Amino acid sequence: MDENKADLFRLFWENSKLNKQTSLKLIKNLIEDARTFKTIPQIFYPSEDLFLKKPKDRLAYIMSQRKSTREFSSVPISEKQLGSLFYAFAQQNSTKRLLPSAGGKYPIEVFACLFNVKSKLNKKIVYYNADNHSLSIVTNCPEWNEIKEFFGLELEGEPAVFFIFVAIPERTVNKYGERGGRFILIETGLYAQSLGLRLANENIGGVISGALHDDEIKKLLKLQNTDALITLGFACGNFK
Ligand SMILES: Cc1cc2nc3c(=O)[nH]c(=O)nc-3n(C[C@H](O)[C@H](O)[C@H](O)COP(=O)(O)O)c2cc1C
């Protein structure tokens, strides 16, 4: 990455990294936050509100089914389901992807740890090729129990698949500078939401992890000698 393009974004990234020590501090804050009662504040305007009709279509139904699940059964995910989930990030044709991206730079790449999938790729870490909807093998995947502390989630049971969204920052910051840092984070959210909807459609459970241990996950994906950024994780599996 060009050092001059987004120095402050890089600094922000370093300062917000998680590891064994910094995650302990974060957990303390989370426990304190959980103790406080909160309602989500709304902005109030003293005008007469216009009540809107809620859609009753298929998309509205799928959206209503999306929720976070932290308990997984040991039933594996099929290869067909895996294809349906990865389709959240696919390329539609030679010029168009399903997801938008600032300047068409597509800084987000998708990796996954396959812990419990009925496939010859089970127990592999894979990389998703959006152009032809295929998976490449990166390396072998350790058992969930050996590496779960790096994923920052308290789960019951094992996830069948753990998606990891990785940003290649130079693609976006070389064009947009510091503002590109914003776009990278925003685009990660698009990927997570798209996967959340496909999970709901497949009746598969899942939960986002915002607490991945950056350097350990980078090593796991064999990206330790690169500028890649570990942005977000998504644990998925059949409902218990
Ligand atoms: C950016 C982001 C990070 C999150 N990180 C975590 C996490 O680290 N651990 C966790 O248990 N849930 C995490 N979640 C899930 C939220 O806790 C969950 O979405 C929220 O409680 C609302 O519940 P729902 O998804 O069932 O509607 C995260 C969600 C988002 C959007």
The ligand as an SDF file (V2000), in Angstrom:
LIG
                    3D

 31 33  0  0  0  0  0  0  0  0999 V2000
  -20.3600   -4.9280   13.0640 C   0  0  0  0  0  0  0  0  0  0  0  0
  -20.9900   -5.9700   13.9560 C   0  0  0  0  0  0  0  0  0  0  0  0
  -20.1850   -6.6470   14.8470 C   0  0  0  0  0  0  0  0  0  0  0  0
  -20.7410   -7.6360   15.6740 C   0  0  0  0  0  0  0  0  0  0  0  0
  -19.9140   -8.3330   16.5050 N   0  0  0  0  0  0  0  0  0  0  0  0
  -20.4270   -9.2980   17.2860 C   0  0  0  0  0  0  0  0  0  0  0  0
  -19.5630  -10.0460   18.1340 C   0  0  0  0  0  0  0  0  0  0  0  0
  -18.3470   -9.8480   18.1470 O   0  0  0  0  0  0  0  0  0  0  0  0
  -20.1060  -11.0110   18.9360 N   0  0  0  0  0  0  0  0  0  0  0  0
  -21.4540  -11.2650   18.9020 C   0  0  0  0  0  0  0  0  0  0  0  0
  -21.8860  -12.1550   19.6480 O   0  0  0  0  0  0  0  0  0  0  0  0
  -22.3040  -10.5860   18.0930 N   0  0  0  0  0  0  0  0  0  0  0  0
  -21.8220   -9.6040   17.2840 C   0  0  0  0  0  0  0  0  0  0  0  0
  -22.6460   -8.9120   16.4360 N   0  0  0  0  0  0  0  0  0  0  0  0
  -24.1020   -9.2630   16.3860 C   0  0  0  0  0  0  0  0  0  0  0  0
  -24.9650   -8.2670   17.1710 C   0  0  0  0  0  0  0  0  0  0  0  0
  -24.7930   -8.4890   18.5500 O   0  0  0  0  0  0  0  0  0  0  0  0
  -26.4380   -8.4690   16.7680 C   0  0  0  0  0  0  0  0  0  0  0  0
  -26.5800   -8.1950   15.3910 O   0  0  0  0  0  0  0  0  0  0  0  0
  -27.3810   -7.5590   17.5560 C   0  0  0  0  0  0  0  0  0  0  0  0
  -27.4100   -7.9540   18.9140 O   0  0  0  0  0  0  0  0  0  0  0  0
  -28.8160   -7.5540   17.0150 C   0  0  0  0  0  0  0  0  0  0  0  0
  -29.3490   -8.8680   17.0380 O   0  0  0  0  0  0  0  0  0  0  0  0
  -29.8860   -9.5910   15.6900 P   0  0  0  0  0  0  0  0  0  0  0  0
  -28.7440   -9.6820   14.7290 O   0  0  0  0  0  0  0  0  0  0  0  0
  -30.3700  -10.9480   16.1520 O   0  0  0  0  0  0  0  0  0  0  0  0
  -30.9930   -8.7540   15.1290 O   0  0  0  0  0  0  0  0  0  0  0  0
  -22.1370   -7.9260   15.6150 C   0  0  0  0  0  0  0  0  0  0  0  0
  -22.9330   -7.2310   14.6990 C   0  0  0  0  0  0  0  0  0  0  0  0
  -22.3670   -6.2790   13.8680 C   0  0  0  0  0  0  0  0  0  0  0  0
  -23.2590   -5.5770   12.8770 C   0  0  0  0  0  0  0  0  0  0  0  0
  1  2  1  0
  2  3  1  0
  2 30  2  0
  3  4  2  0
  4  5  1  0
  4 28  1  0
  5  6  2  0
  6  7  1  0
  6 13  1  0
  7  8  2  0
  7  9  1  0
  9 10  1  0
 10 11  2  0
 10 12  1  0
 12 13  2  0
 13 14  1  0
 14 15  1  0
 14 28  1  0
 15 16  1  0
 16 17  1  0
 16 18  1  0
 18 19  1  0
 18 20  1  0
 20 21  1  0
 20 22  1  0
 22 23  1  0
 23 24  1  0
 24 25  2  0
 24 26  1  0
 24 27  1  0
 28 29  2  0
 29 30  1  0
 30 31  1  0
M  END
$$$$
